[in-house]
Amino acid sequence: MADGTALKQKQAMDENGFYSDIISSSAVCTIMCDSIQFDEHERKFTYYGTQLIKRRTRDIRRSMVTTGYIESVPRTRNNPHGLLITGWRTLENRDLDY
């Protein structure tokens, strides 16, 4: 579960054609977690990962770094862990040279 910051990021990706490009090219996307840093006092996380986009013509590997905060909220059927991501933003999403 996430607040409006994640929705804004998704809408920006929609506007830039990210999802339609993935679908129209029959691409398969995989995100692999490299590591997560978590500051318990601030409840701030930084996520480091690698994204692999496989297309018929070529594969693209991208570096991803995101950050945000974890807030405790009441547990529900749709949120059994009772956690909400707030202030989420992408710090890096770039192609890797191999």
N, C-alpha and C positions, 0 to 999 in steps of 0.2 A: 504494500500500500504506500502511496506517495501523495504529497500535497500538489498544489497547482504548478509548482516548478517543473515537475516531471511532465505534466500535461503541456506546458509551454514548449518544452524541448521536443516532445512528440509532434506538436503542431508545426514547429519550425522544420522538422525533418519531412513532414508531409508536404509543406510548401516548396521545399527544395527538391521534391520528387524522389526522395530516397526509397520509400516503400514501393512506389509504382515502378521504379527502375529495377528493384529486386524481383518483383513479380513478373515484369515483362521479359526479363532475361532468364527466367527460370533459375535464379541463383539460390544457393543454399547458404545460409549464414550460421556461423557457429561462434559463440563467445566463450573463451576459456579464461578462467580466473588465474592470474599469476600470483597476486597477493592482495591482502586487505590490511591497511593500518587503521587501528581504532583507538581513539583517545577516550577512555572511560569517563574522565571528568567533564569534558566538553560534549561527550557523546557524538563526536565527529568522526566520520570515516573517510578514507581515501581508498578507492578501488583501482587496482592496476590489472588490466587484462589485455588479451589479444583477440582480435576479431578476424575470422577467416571468412571471406566471401568467395564461394566457388561458383564460377560461371562455366559455360561450355567452352569458351575461348581461352579463359585464363583464370588463375586464382589470385586474389588480392589479400594480403595480410596487413592488418592495421593495428596500431597501438592505441589503447583506450585508457584514459585516466578520468575517473569521475569522483566527485566529493559531495558530501552532504552531512546531515545530522539525523540521528535516530531519536525519535520521541516515543515514549510509552503512551498507549491509548488503550481504552477498554477492548478486551478480546471479543470478537464476533465470529460468526460462522465463516465469513469471508476473510477475516483477519485473525486466525487462531493464535498467532504469536503476540498480538497486541502491540505491534510496532508500526510506526509511520515514518517514512523518509521525508525530511523537510530540507529546504534549501539545496535541492539537488541540482548539480550542474556539471557539464562536461568540461574538463580542463584540457584534454588532448584527445584527438581522434585523427590520426595521420597514417598515411601509407608507410610501411616499412620497406626498406630496400634490402633485397636478398640477392 
